Amino acid sequence: MTETLEPPAHATPLADRHRQLGAKVIEFGGWLMPLQYSCILEEHRAVRERAGLFDLSHMGELFVEGPQAGAALAAALVSDPPALTEGRAHYSMICAPDGGIIDDLIVYRLAAERFLVVANASNAQVVSDELAERLHGFSAVLDDRSLATALCAVQGPRAATILARLTDLDLSGLRYYAIAEGSVAGMAALVARTGYTGEDGFEIFVDWSRAADLWAALSEAGEPDGLIPCGLGARDTLRLEAGMPLYGNELDRETNPYDAGLGRVVKLDKAGEFVGRAALERVARDGPAKRLVGLTMRGRGIARHGYAVRAGERQTGVVTSGTQSPTLGVAIAMAYVAPADGEPGTILDVEIREQQVAAEVVGLPFYRRPR
């Protein structure tokens, strides 16, 4: 009998720094990543009130360039990358022919014929392989630089103040979901005003070899403003409060964008075919089979991933993510339910340790940052 061995987890270029900071490290998406440094609650509150620093070097960075780069991506993804102006970005998805979500992505237009596609760590190789196949026949080249690119994020209300100390870029002119090329702490970088926390913030792409320099510079620049390092634990509670889906929880191959309430991402009016168009046209016409909703717990208990959701005696769905919200002070969750049970104000029950605990359907997101 031959034993099948799992490939060893990758380490980010900041692995030594995380150990020095006393981080609790776990395997996530094929990478060794910091779960927390101090405590998740403290890190969560730092991002909501001041700023947090994240290592996101596990994400996939896929550059697509050439005269038909935009057209190739339009045929490969559900969104319409050629509609982006240079320096802007949008949220997108790559779907299977049946409309199931292979991954959710951010697409940046760096130049007229050059795009950056950022994929989730657990799906980066799958997305890279899919794009390579789907670009066949187009005058476009895929350059997978996932293992050559480091990514750090500064998130929180003081993020712009902190980053402004290190860059020559005009951050006041960098809009949400925009990207610019410039210098950060003396190193060449791409700076995007994007994030996964519900707060203002920036994601900074540099060469893999400069990751430690970038982390050190951001840490020093952020010290006067109370910036602290943050791990995956806080990133998860922050994104859940902001109603942002997580691949493997809210998104997967059995779910299409309309199920997830993200039909706006699908551009059925764009010219030409794209993978999944026919299936997604049917869902747009007939309606989704399930509906992603927010739940706030009326009774005691926290709804966790996989818990059943009931409407009376009938199981209507399942919880995909849940936590005690540090910001709101209540237990919150996201769940898929039957479309008829998904109207805000509907009272459902979540099975928690064989008890039926009342929960109210609410609109997403749970939290919006003050403007």
N, C-alpha and C positions, 0 to 999 in steps of 0.2 A: 504494500500500500504506500503510495507516494503522498507525503504531507505537503499541502499547499501553504506556502508561507506568505504572509502579508508583507508588502514592501515596507521598508522602514519609513517612519514619518520624517518629513523634511523639517529642517530647522531654519528659522528666519535669520537674517544677518544680525539680528539683535538678541539672539538667544542668550549669549553671555551676559548682556546687560540686564535681561529679565531675571536671571539667576542672582546677579549681584543685588538686585532690588528686592529679592526675597519673594518673587512671584510664585504662586501655585501654578504649575504648568500641566496642561492636559493635551491629549491628542484631539485635534479638531480638523476635519476635512483633509486628513493626510498630513497635517502639520502639527508640530509641538508649539502650543500657543499659551500665553499667560491667561489664566482664568480670572485671577485677581491678584492685587499686590497687598493692599491693606484689608479692606472689606468692600463688598459689592455696594452696600448702601452708601458708604463714604464716597466711593468713586462715582456712583450715580449722581449724588447731590453735587459733587464738584462740577460735573458737566452741566447740570441745570443752573447752577448759581455762578460758576466761575469759568473753568475750562479743564478739559481732560486731554491727555495725550495717548494715542492708540498706535500700536504696531499692526499694520494691515498688509504686511509684506507677503502674506499667504495668498492674497488675491491674484487672479490671472490678468495679465496685461497683454492684449493681442492687438498689434498694429496692422492695419489694412491700408495699403496704398497702391496707387496706380490710376490710370485714366478712367477706369470703370469701378473704382473702389466703392463709390456711393451706390451705383446700380447693383453691384454684387451684394452689398449689405442689405439693400432693399429687397432683393430676392431671397435672402437668407433669413431675415428677421421680420417680425410682425410690424415694426415701426417703419418710418420713412427717413432714413439717415440723410439722403440728398436734400431734404427740406431744411436741414440744420444750416445755419450760417456759421462761418468760421469762428471758432472760439466758443461755441455753444455746445450743450449736451442735452440728451434726453434719456429717460428711462425706457427700456425696451425688453423684449423677450425673444428667445429662440425657441421655436416650437417644433414638435414632431408633425408629420403629415396628418395625424388624427387630432391635432390641436393641443395635445398635452405639452406642458411646459418643460423643456429641457433645462433651461436656466433663465433667471432674470438678470439683466445686464444694465450697465450704463454705457452709452455710446457718446464719445466726444468727437467733434470735428476739429481737428488740429489745423488743417489747411484744406485747400480746394480738393486735393486728391489724397488726403491722409486722415485716417480715423484711428481712434483708440477705443477698443472694446474691453471693458473691465468685467470679468466673470467671477463668480463665487469660487472660492478655493476648492471645494469638493467637486466642482464641475468643470474646472478650468481645462483639464485635458480633453474631456468630452466635447466641450465647446470648441476648443482648438481644432479637434479632429473634424467636427461637423462643419465648421467654417471652411476648413481646407477643402473639404469635399464640395461644399456648396459654391465656393468661388471658382470651381473648375469651369472653364469656358469663358471667363471674364478676364479682361486685362487688369488684373489686380493680384497683389501678392500679400500673403499673410506672414507676418513676422511675430512669432510667439516669444515675447521677452519676459515671460512670467518669472523665470529664474535669473533674470538679469536686472530686474527692477524692484526697488524697495519702495514701500509706501507707508507714510506716517500721516496720521490725521490729528488735527487740533480742533476740538469741538467744544462749543459753549459760548456764552454771551461775551466773553473777553477774548475770543479766538482772534478776531481781527486786530485788536490792540497788540496782542503778543506777536503775531506773525509780522505785523508792520515794522517791528524792531529789526527784522532780519532780511527784508526783501526790498528790492527796488521797484516792485510792481505797485501800481495804484490799486489797492484793494477796494477802495470806495467805488471804483468803476467796474469791479469784477462782480457781475450779477450772479444770483443764485442759478446753479446749473450752467456755469460758464467756466472756461479754462484758459490759462495764459502761460506762456513760456517766459521764464525769467531766471533770476538768481535768488537763492535763499541761503543765507549764511555763507555766501561766496561760492556756492555750488550750483551748477545748472539744474533746473528743476521745472517740472510742470506743476502748476498750482491750480487746483479746481475748487470751486466753492460748492462742494457737495458733501454729503455725509449720511449717516445712518442712525442719527440720534434724535432728530426733531429739533435740534438747535442749529444756530448759525455755526459755520465751521469750514475748514479747508482740508483737502486731501493733497498731499505733496509727494510727487513721484520723483525719485532720484535714482542714480545708478546704484546697484546692489552694494558696491564697495563703499559708498558714502553714507550708508544707513546710520552707522554709529555716530558719525559727525553731525548728521541732521538731528538725531534724537538728542544729543548733548546740547546742541545749539537751541533747540526748542525748549528743552527742560530749563536751561539757564534763563532764556528770554521770558519764560512763563512764571518763574519763581515769584516775582513781585505781585503777580496777579493770582497766586494760589493754584496754578496748574499742577496737577498730579498725574502720574501714569495710571491708565485704566485698562482693564482686561475684558475678556469676552463676556463675563458675567454682567457687568454694567452695560456693555454694548447691547446685550439681549433685553434687559429691563428697559433701557432707554428706547430701543426701537419698538418694543411692544407698546409702551405708552404712546408713542407716535403713530401707532397703527400700521407699521411697516412690516410687510410679509418677510418670512424667513424661508429660504428654500429647504425642503425636507420637513417643514411644518405646515405652512400655509400653501406652499407651491410644490408641485411634483408632476410626474408624468401622467398621473390620473386626473389632473386639474387643468382646466384651460383658463385663459385670462378673464373671461366673462364670469366664471365661477368665483374668481377672486375679487370681483368688483373692479377689475382693471381693463375692462373692454376699451377704455379710452386710448390705451396703448396701441391697440390694433387698428391699423390704417387701411381699412377696406377700400377707401377711395383712391389709394395710390395706384399709379399705372403699373401694369405688368403682374405676373404671377409671383407668389411667394409661398414658401413651404407652410402648409397648414391652412391656406386661404379657404379652400372649399369647406373644410370642417368648421372653421371659425365663422364663415358666412351662415352656416346652418344654425350655430348656436346664437348668433346675433339675431337671426330671424325667429327662432323657436323659443329662445330663452334658456338660461343655464339650468342644470339639474340640481344645483346646490348653491348656497349663498353664504359668503363670508360675512360674519357679523361680529360686533363687539359685545361683550357681556360684562356687566358689573354685578358682583355677587351681592344678593340681598341678605343671605344667611352667612353663617360662619363657615370658613373653609376656603381653600385655594383650588381653583380648577386647573388641573394639569393636563399636559399633552396626552391624548388618548382617552380621556374621560368621556363617558356617554352623556349626551344632552337629550332630554326628554320633553315632549309636549304632552302632558298627561301620561297615559299609559304607553304612548308611542315614542320610540326612539326616533328623534328627528335629525340627529347629527352627532358630531364629535368635536371635542375641544382640540385645537391645534397648538395653542400657546397659552400660558397663564402664569400670573405672578401676583404678589402683593405690591401694588404700585407705591413706590417711595414718595412720589410727588403728590399723588392724589389721596393717599392714605386709605385706599380701598382695594379689595381683590378684583383684578380685571382679567379678562381672557379674550381670545379670539376663537371662533368656532365656525365650522360649516354646519348649516342647518338646511332643512327643506325651504325653498323660496317663500312659501306661504307663512312660514314661522319666523321670518327674518325682519319684520317691520319693527322699527324702534318703539319701545314701550311694551312689547310683548314680554310676558313673564314665562320663562321656561325653567326647567330643573336640571341641575348637573349632578350626576352620581359621584359622590365623594365618600369613599370608604363605606359603601353600601347605603349611604344616606342620600335622600333627595334634597338638594339645597337650591333654594330659589335664586334665579339670576334674571336680570332685566336686559333685554336687547337694547343696545345703544349705538348711535352712529360712531364711525371712526373718523379721525383719531380720537383717542381718549384725552390727549394733551396737545395743545398748540402753544408754541412759544410766544411770549408777549412781543408785540411789534413796536 
